Amino acid sequence: MSGPAVAAPGGPAGVSPYEIAHLTHVRPKHYGRWIAAALVLAAFAAVVKAFVEGQIAWAVVGQFLTASAILSGLVNTVAMTVWAMALGVALGVLFAIMVMSPNPVLRWLARFYIWFFRGTPLLLQLLLWFNLALVFPRIGIPGLIEWRTVDVMTPFMATLLGLGINQGAYTAEVVRGGILSVDPGQTEAAKTIGMTRLTTLRRIVLPQAMRVIIPPVGNEVISMVKLTSVASVIQYSEILRNAQTIYFANARVIELLIVAAIWYLAVVTVLTVGQHLLERRFARGGRTQPRPEAGAEGAQA
């Protein structure tokens, strides 16, 4: 038998102290958040004001935004991104399979490849490829067909090999992680129906691993767009190098750097949207279907 209701402190008489419906909700005052937000906005406004009112000739930015040299560099940047990522993904898949191979020779060769190209700076690798003629004056099949290395190792080829092979070392680890994320029972089931190891990888494992592989590889594509700027040191004509060539002539350094930044941001924005759509496409297979209600099952029965 319950006792008489006791008035809550500060509450009306006859109301249980365990009832809170009658209390007034008071939102907490987050003064720190508002002060921090005001400081950030003030700093951002100061930076914008400095760019707007500073000694930046925005007319020059608009003039060179669509200059032929800048657009040519943009095409070269996008083309190198596509080719280098294609080479990197192909090598990444190959060496990921090799590093998981039961063959010890293939396994250790793949591990050395990953160790070496992840352990040395990209700039160093680009310089090594570009100066390969100092080590191998001629390349090809001796006595059958040979070329002068200095003629073969152009800035484009050196950049492609440097970026693509370096990317392959990182992609190999991404692909390996994706393969390991697939339930081993899938492989065992494929073996029971007579599938070979390569067929199992191609038709069972890799399609399921794509949900894990796509996000980091998408990030690597975006990084590759910016990494092409490193190739300016070996005379590859991408956006940044062409912008540097122009501002060496007209001394409009900031204006040309802003032009390069605008185009980099534009390309990265397009790739980010494409990555998001691709992730949604591959995520469909991973969504669990809702189980039918008991009533629905009874109705179907």
HUKACOR-V183351 format. One record per residue. N is the residue number from 1. RES is the residue in three letters. PSI is psi in whole degrees, -180 to 180 (none if undefined). Layout:
BEGIN
((N/RES/PSI) (N/RES/PSI))
END
This chain:
BEGIN
((1/MET/125) (2/SER/146) (3/GLY/-180) (4/PRO/147) (5/ALA/138) (6/VAL/137) (7/ALA/132) (8/ALA/147) (9/PRO/121) (10/GLY/0) (11/GLY/173) (12/PRO/154) (13/ALA/148) (14/GLY/5) (15/VAL/131) (16/SER/142) (17/PRO/-12) (18/TYR/-5) (19/GLU/130) (20/ILE/5) (21/ALA/-28) (22/HIS/-8) (23/LEU/149) (24/THR/128) (25/HIS/124) (26/VAL/120) (27/ARG/137) (28/PRO/148) (29/LYS/109) (30/HIS/73) (31/TYR/-36) (32/GLY/-39) (33/ARG/-44) (34/TRP/-39) (35/ILE/-44) (36/ALA/-43) (37/ALA/-40) (38/ALA/-41) (39/LEU/-41) (40/VAL/-44) (41/LEU/-38) (42/ALA/-42) (43/ALA/-42) (44/PHE/-43) (45/ALA/-37) (46/ALA/-40) (47/VAL/-44) (48/VAL/-43) (49/LYS/-39) (50/ALA/-39) (51/PHE/-36) (52/VAL/-45) (53/GLU/-3) (54/GLY/-174) (55/GLN/55) (56/ILE/122) (57/ALA/94) (58/TRP/-24) (59/ALA/-35) (60/VAL/-38) (61/VAL/-47) (62/GLY/-33) (63/GLN/-43) (64/PHE/-3) (65/LEU/-33) (66/THR/24) (67/ALA/150) (68/SER/-38) (69/ALA/-39) (70/ILE/-44) (71/LEU/-35) (72/SER/-42) (73/GLY/-36) (74/LEU/-45) (75/VAL/-43) (76/ASN/-37) (77/THR/-48) (78/VAL/-43) (79/ALA/-44) (80/MET/-36) (81/THR/-46) (82/VAL/-50) (83/TRP/-42) (84/ALA/-39) (85/MET/-38) (86/ALA/-45) (87/LEU/-42) (88/GLY/-41) (89/VAL/-42) (90/ALA/-46) (91/LEU/-37) (92/GLY/-45) (93/VAL/-44) (94/LEU/-49) (95/PHE/-24) (96/ALA/-40) (97/ILE/-39) (98/MET/-40) (99/VAL/-19) (100/MET/8) (101/SER/147) (102/PRO/-13) (103/ASN/116) (104/PRO/-31) (105/VAL/-49) (106/LEU/-40) (107/ARG/-46) (108/TRP/-31) (109/LEU/-43) (110/ALA/-40) (111/ARG/-38) (112/PHE/-43) (113/TYR/-49) (114/ILE/-42) (115/TRP/-45) (116/PHE/-49) (117/PHE/-19) (118/ARG/-18) (119/GLY/-8) (120/THR/147) (121/PRO/147) (122/LEU/-40) (123/LEU/-41) (124/LEU/-42) (125/GLN/-41) (126/LEU/-42) (127/LEU/-37) (128/LEU/-45) (129/TRP/-42) (130/PHE/-29) (131/ASN/25) (132/LEU/-25) (133/ALA/-22) (134/LEU/-21) (135/VAL/-45) (136/PHE/95) (137/PRO/-32) (138/ARG/145) (139/ILE/153) (140/GLY/-157) (141/ILE/111) (142/PRO/133) (143/GLY/-9) (144/LEU/-60) (145/ILE/129) (146/GLU/152) (147/TRP/156) (148/ARG/129) (149/THR/-35) (150/VAL/-27) (151/ASP/-31) (152/VAL/-42) (153/MET/69) (154/THR/169) (155/PRO/-37) (156/PHE/-48) (157/MET/-42) (158/ALA/-39) (159/THR/-43) (160/LEU/-47) (161/LEU/-43) (162/GLY/-50) (163/LEU/-44) (164/GLY/-46) (165/ILE/-38) (166/ASN/-42) (167/GLN/-35) (168/GLY/-35) (169/ALA/-39) (170/TYR/-40) (171/THR/-31) (172/ALA/-42) (173/GLU/-35) (174/VAL/-46) (175/VAL/-41) (176/ARG/-43) (177/GLY/-38) (178/GLY/-40) (179/ILE/-41) (180/LEU/-20) (181/SER/-15) (182/VAL/137) (183/ASP/125) (184/PRO/-23) (185/GLY/-27) (186/GLN/-42) (187/THR/-42) (188/GLU/-40) (189/ALA/-38) (190/ALA/-37) (191/LYS/-36) (192/THR/-23) (193/ILE/12) (194/GLY/14) (195/MET/142) (196/THR/169) (197/ARG/-44) (198/LEU/-40) (199/THR/-39) (200/THR/-42) (201/LEU/-44) (202/ARG/-38) (203/ARG/-21) (204/ILE/-55) (205/VAL/-55) (206/LEU/-42) (207/PRO/-36) (208/GLN/-31) (209/ALA/-15) (210/MET/-31) (211/ARG/-31) (212/VAL/-31) (213/ILE/-39) (214/ILE/-49) (215/PRO/-51) (216/PRO/-34) (217/VAL/-36) (218/GLY/-40) (219/ASN/-36) (220/GLU/-35) (221/VAL/-45) (222/ILE/-40) (223/SER/-35) (224/MET/-36) (225/VAL/-42) (226/LYS/-30) (227/LEU/-24) (228/THR/-23) (229/SER/-25) (230/VAL/-28) (231/ALA/-5) (232/SER/-23) (233/VAL/-19) (234/ILE/24) (235/GLN/22) (236/TYR/129) (237/SER/77) (238/GLU/-172) (239/ILE/-51) (240/LEU/-42) (241/ARG/-43) (242/ASN/-36) (243/ALA/-39) (244/GLN/-40) (245/THR/-39) (246/ILE/-45) (247/TYR/-15) (248/PHE/-27) (249/ALA/-40) (250/ASN/-2) (251/ALA/16) (252/ARG/71) (253/VAL/-56) (254/ILE/-42) (255/GLU/-44) (256/LEU/-34) (257/LEU/-36) (258/ILE/-40) (259/VAL/-47) (260/ALA/-42) (261/ALA/-40) (262/ILE/-44) (263/TRP/-37) (264/TYR/-45) (265/LEU/-38) (266/ALA/-46) (267/VAL/-43) (268/VAL/-37) (269/THR/-45) (270/VAL/-44) (271/LEU/-34) (272/THR/-42) (273/VAL/-43) (274/GLY/-39) (275/GLN/-42) (276/HIS/-44) (277/LEU/-39) (278/LEU/-39) (279/GLU/-41) (280/ARG/-36) (281/ARG/-45) (282/PHE/-18) (283/ALA/-14) (284/ARG/-40) (285/GLY/-18) (286/GLY/-5) (287/ARG/132) (288/THR/137) (289/GLN/140) (290/PRO/138) (291/ARG/141) (292/PRO/147) (293/GLU/157) (294/ALA/-36) (295/GLY/-38) (296/ALA/-39) (297/GLU/-40) (298/GLY/-38) (299/ALA/-39) (300/GLN/-37) (301/ALA/none))
END
